[in-house]
Amino acid sequence: MADEQRDAAVMDAPGKASGTAPADMACDLLPPMKSQASHAGSHVESERFRHLSELLHEVVFQLDAQGRLTVLGGAWERLTGTPVSAWRGRALLEAIHPEDRERAQALLAYTPGTPVSRQEVRVDTGGGHGVRWVELSARALATVPGEVLGTLLDVTSRRTAEEAVTTRERYLDAMVQVQRRMMGHDLPDDLYGAVVEPLGHVSAASRVYVFEMHFADDGTLLASQRAEWCAPGIPPNLEDPNMHGLPFDAALRPHQSEKLQRGEPVQGQPRDFSELLAPMLEAQGVRSVLLLPMHVHGQLFGVIGFDNCREPESWGPIEVNLLSGAAGALSLALEQRSANALRMRTETTLRRTEAGVHLLIEAFPDPVLVHVGDGVLLSVNPALVQYLGFRDASELVGRHMLDLVRPEDRGAAQLHLSQALEGKSAARVVEMPLVRSDGEVVVADLVTLAVVLDGSPARITVARDFTERKRTQAQLMLTDRMASMGLLAAGIAHELNNPLAYVLSNLDFLHSAVGGVRPRMLSPEDMVELRQVLDDAREGAERMRQIVRQLRVFSRVEDGKEESVDVHAVLESVTQMAASVVRARARLVKDYGEVPLVRGNEGKLFQVFLNLLINAAHAIDEGDSEANEIRLTTRTEVGGRVMVVVSDTGQGIPPEHLRRIFDPFFTTKSSGLGTGLGLSICDTIVTALGGHISVESSVGAGTTFRVALSAAPPKAPANRPGA
């Protein structure tokens, strides 16, 4: 019985009645398993929930001394696609990707008293969501040895975007590395070995190998493996007798051999190849293959092969083109090795390899600039000429890169160039505004790489356009604002009508008192009364002015400028704007704490919290406002972040909808009540401001949205005269 009472108390926050949870911690948590430290008493539970409230950002969990889950937040299902109940009593490490378990286990084994530890790991529970990247945070309990509190924050979107940029940088860097190895006075003795290693690393392949073609005595075209690079843990095949003297035409299907003969790449899964080769690939654990032809003096000389033993995914067009460029550089080196004059061989290889790099830059779909020195443009590709609205590349060549940015952005651009000049392999800056020839500003993500062109050091900068995406986001935000204005129109008219009515009434009274045909002398009592009437009229006019100001802040197209914002002032404006919608459905409770100014934009934060407040109101049926509640809570989190919580006692969100709640155009509202953009835009705005938004809901019990915002940096003190 004592254990059962303790188990029930685990879910109770300090200072709350048994069986209830605090409003700002409402979430679908697993009932805690019986702890082996029951002697710790109620003060243990108090400490446990104090730490839990400090870490509660996304999925919150608690582990016992054996590493088993005793508490798990309801956001787990949205993250993984598996119900919380399925993980009762299981070890959290079972959900961690095998390659990340050692790091995760080390983090979870921290002793009490150490700071909160964080590590990015992969989670895969088999729930249909695939592998998700999360930031794992954990803290050990000082009072209960072995028990750990922690959170899991989904960072998959950020990791995916970073990996896309990194992949492009990595391929260009590998091309430069291959080029350098092929351009020396003396070519490497092992040409194949000099190529397969960098190509293996850049392509993330399991194996990279080279096959050479030769003829049997009867004239059959054979292929034999000559070189190989393997990723750690992948067994080599170089000594396999099956990889030598392989009949070329029998190993491939006719259309595949024809493509290689024409100089075209071939890729596919083992089942796509012939009955001879497919079983060999399957026995080697190969999931997908890419073959790139090497031609020497116009004839198929061999192939460079790439095996993927992890997944059956194909290589993308840009990856194939870049890898094909490396295969071409190796083909040129093989041609030159057959020449008699070492000098002619080296010079020809240099010219052809660098010509290949120039062709690659010219054909690259993104804008590319080649610059030397401190930023003087040596050449640009057609994509950049078109992107910046010029007629010809000659209008840009010879100018400085800083001429392409606004004066106020040149400091950031100069810092980017300085990082590249310091010898870093790649220097990147996000969202650098560039000025077109017509004066229009476009926004691009710049990546700068160090290369050698025409025998001299240079830099290549690749620009990825962000302009159209930002315009689309701005248009969607404006559409959502106008939709919200339509929903609030009747209530806003009512809010304006009330103060307008008593302004007019008071003015009529004043007019009758002092503006009659025969004005009478006013007594001191009359003056006091008239002054009160004027004060009332002024108060009503001020109320109308505030409403008009709120409309202007909310409806104007924002310039995206970030500033220090008083989140309480924003919440007050939002509650006034949505008062008529909320009043008919629930009591509005404000539980504001002491919080600093936040980094943000007043209009955009207004849009976020107005969306959340309207959604909370629409989750509650009209007619019983006293029995329902919408609560606004603010507090400062550990680390200085500001947390704003919007919770309601409405109907809640079904689990099958919860995982899609932030998807664009997804809505559960009736026709005419929602565009499906609101929460998606809220997520976009908050993420762009460096914050995070999460949701927890239980059908029939209500929904809680949490918005974490970064505190604004302190203002620099003003210089006093004479100081």
Secondary structure, 3 states (H helix, E strand, C coil): CHHHHHHHHHCCCCCCCCCCCCHHHCCCCCCCCCCCCHHHCHHHHHHHHHHHHHHCCCEEEEECCCCEEEEECCHHHHHHCCCHHHHCCCEHHHHECHHHHHHHHHHHCCCCCCCCEEEEEEECCCCCCCCEEEEEEEEECCCCCCCEEEEEEECHHHHHHHHHHHHHHHHHHHHHHHHHHHCCCCCCCCHHHHHHHHHHHHHCCCEEEEEEEEECCCCCEEEEEEEEEECCCCCCCCCCHHHCCEEHHHHCCHHHHHHHHCCCCEEECHHHCCCCHHHHHHHCCCCEEEEEEEEECCEEEEEEEEEECCCCCCCCHHHHHHHHHHHHHHHHHHHHHCCCCHHHHHHHHHHHHHHHHHHHHHHCCCCEEEEECCCEEEEECHHHHHHCCCCCHHHCCCCEHHHHCCHHHHHHHHHHHHHHHCCCCEEEEEEEEEECCCCCEEEEEEEEEEEEECCEEEEEEEEEECHHHHHHHHHHHHHHHHHHHHHHHHHHHHHHHHHHHHHHHHHHHHHHHHCCCCCCCCCHHHHHHHHHHHHHHHHHHHHHHHHHHHHHHHHCCCCCCCEEECHHHHHHHHHHHCHHHHHCCCEEEEECCCCCCEEECHHHHHHHHHHHHHHHHHCCCCCCHHHCEEEEEEEECCCCCEEEEEEECCCCCCHHHHCCCCCCCCCCCCCCCCCCCHHHHHHHHHHHCCCEEEEEEECCCEEEEEEEECECCCCCCCCCCCC
